[in-house]
Amino acid sequence: MEIIWGKSVIALFNQDGTIFAMDGMCSHQGGPIAQGTVENNCVTCPWHGWQYELDTGIQTINRQPLQECFDVREVDGWIEIFIGEQNDS
């Protein structure tokens, strides 16, 4: 699932009942991460196959944290994402 918050695109994933949120644009070339395949705690970008760990944003080949991840919690059936301060300038 993908949501827009201000100027940000956020990708949400449910992996075995755990919700994850990360920057929705692939750090490689801006592909739509939310449309990627999720398997073994990783998402694969549908454009060029780059893979990122859902909980850390670490790219699985070079082991660098390239995707920003966000804290998530579920409260009374609602998903809350902490993305920090929004700057609309």
Secondary structure, 3 states (H helix, E strand, C coil): CEEEECCEEEEEEEECCEEEEEECECCCCCCEHHHCEEECCEEECCCCCCEEECCCCEECCCCCECCCEEEEEEECCEEEEECCCCCCC
